[in-house]
Amino acid sequence: GLTAALASMLLASVNLVAQSLWSRRDDARVLNAWSMSVGAAILLLLSLVFERGGAPAWTLANAAAIVYLALAGSVAAFLIYYRLIRELAATEVSLMALIFPVVALALGRAVLGERVSQRAGLGIALILGGVGLALWSGRLKPAAAPA
């Protein structure tokens, strides 16, 4: 599991740098379509190898979740992500990954009525504080002295 997490992080980093280089001249929708297609093919192959015999439970709630994740969680999110890569530095865009757990907790609370513990609330505060500090400190770079 740890090896898979490390490989995921490394591949996501490669993707971020590659997108920041290529998205300035290529259409983000095309880049998104290619990356999603390659990712889907890899996941399909992995599911055929590791999930034999598993039958999905097709319910309206499950289908709605798949549609939501496909449209909002993938298509819209990656188009926004690639737009941000074009506009901002890669280090700033990489901070977005830290916000995902906050959004997941907020959606769990709003949609499913899940309880957010004090510990989770403290985690949210630390995440938002860290991201804010990183963005704020990046803006405080001293200006170059006039020649």
Solvent accessible surface area in square Angstrom, and as a share of the most:
residue,aa,sasa,rsa
1,G,96,0.93
2,L,159,0.79
3,T,108,0.63
4,A,65,0.50
5,A,59,0.46
6,L,98,0.49
7,A,44,0.34
8,S,68,0.44
9,M,108,0.48
10,L,98,0.49
11,L,124,0.62
12,A,60,0.46
13,S,54,0.35
14,V,98,0.56
15,N,45,0.23
16,L,18,0.09
17,V,82,0.47
18,A,20,0.15
19,Q,11,0.05
20,S,15,0.10
21,L,119,0.59
22,W,121,0.42
23,S,0,0.00
24,R,151,0.55
25,R,181,0.66
26,D,53,0.27
27,D,60,0.31
28,A,11,0.09
29,R,157,0.57
30,V,78,0.45
31,L,26,0.13
32,N,8,0.04
33,A,59,0.45
34,W,171,0.60
35,S,40,0.26
36,M,62,0.27
37,S,64,0.41
38,V,81,0.46
39,G,28,0.27
40,A,61,0.47
41,A,54,0.42
42,I,92,0.46
43,L,119,0.59
44,L,109,0.54
45,L,114,0.57
46,L,85,0.42
47,S,39,0.25
48,L,104,0.52
49,V,93,0.53
50,F,155,0.64
51,E,119,0.54
52,R,202,0.74
53,G,86,0.83
54,G,60,0.58
55,A,95,0.74
56,P,89,0.56
57,A,71,0.55
58,W,173,0.61
59,T,71,0.41
60,L,157,0.78
61,A,75,0.58
62,N,63,0.32
63,A,37,0.28
64,A,58,0.45
65,A,46,0.36
66,I,92,0.47
67,V,85,0.49
68,Y,110,0.42
69,L,104,0.52
70,A,47,0.37
71,L,109,0.54
72,A,42,0.33
73,G,37,0.36
74,S,30,0.19
75,V,67,0.39
76,A,43,0.34
77,A,40,0.31
78,F,61,0.25
79,L,54,0.27
80,I,105,0.53
81,Y,36,0.14
82,Y,1,0.00
83,R,140,0.51
84,L,53,0.27
85,I,0,0.00
86,R,73,0.27
87,E,106,0.47
88,L,66,0.33
89,A,56,0.43
90,A,29,0.22
91,T,103,0.60
92,E,36,0.16
93,V,2,0.01
94,S,51,0.33
95,L,35,0.17
96,M,46,0.21
97,A,58,0.45
98,L,89,0.44
99,I,46,0.23
100,F,117,0.49
101,P,66,0.41
102,V,20,0.12
103,V,72,0.41
104,A,63,0.49
105,L,58,0.29
106,A,56,0.44
107,L,75,0.37
108,G,7,0.07
109,R,135,0.49
110,A,86,0.66
111,V,110,0.63
112,L,130,0.65
113,G,52,0.50
114,E,87,0.39
115,R,191,0.70
116,V,50,0.29
117,S,44,0.28
118,Q,170,0.75
119,R,206,0.75
120,A,27,0.21
121,G,31,0.30
122,L,110,0.55
123,G,26,0.25
124,I,38,0.19
125,A,60,0.47
126,L,121,0.60
127,I,50,0.25
128,L,86,0.43
129,G,44,0.42
130,G,37,0.36
131,V,14,0.08
132,G,36,0.35
133,L,110,0.55
134,A,45,0.35
135,L,64,0.32
136,W,152,0.53
137,S,58,0.37
138,G,31,0.30
139,R,155,0.56
140,L,102,0.51
141,K,155,0.66
142,P,127,0.80
143,A,99,0.77
144,A,98,0.76
145,A,90,0.70
146,P,131,0.83
147,A,154,1.19
